[in-house]
């Protein structure tokens, strides 16, 4: 049971590492990114600083943002988004 808990925690930490690169891809401030996701700036800041974990609804929204970017006209953004999708949402591939 303990290993399952550790596995879940490591997955959450990995998801926190997605927040800043995704926000940077969109070129948004924490405030703008929070508004886009419908969360508070404090929440985004906590995610980026590993003080809170994104909840399942937020994870779905983050995945949706990556999917949008993977269809972008900018090839570099597409490639980065596809790499992040494969890294953070491998079951979707």
Rosetta blueprint (number, residue, H / E / L):
1 X L
2 X H
3 X H
4 X H
5 X H
6 X H
7 X H
8 X H
9 X H
10 X H
11 X H
12 X H
13 X H
14 X H
15 X H
16 X H
17 X H
18 X H
19 X H
20 X H
21 X H
22 X H
23 X H
24 X H
25 X H
26 X H
27 X L
28 X L
29 X L
30 X H
31 X H
32 X H
33 X H
34 X H
35 X H
36 X H
37 X H
38 X L
39 X L
40 X L
41 X H
42 X H
43 X H
44 X H
45 X H
46 X H
47 X H
48 X H
49 X L
50 X L
51 X L
52 X L
53 X L
54 X L
55 X L
56 X H
57 X H
58 X H
59 X H
60 X H
61 X H
62 X H
63 X H
64 X H
65 X H
66 X H
67 X H
68 X H
69 X H
70 X H
71 X L
72 X L
73 X L
74 X L
75 X H
76 X H
77 X H
78 X H
79 X H
80 X H
81 X H
82 X H
83 X H
84 X H
85 X H
86 X H
87 X H
88 X H
89 X L
90 X H
91 X H
92 X H
93 X L
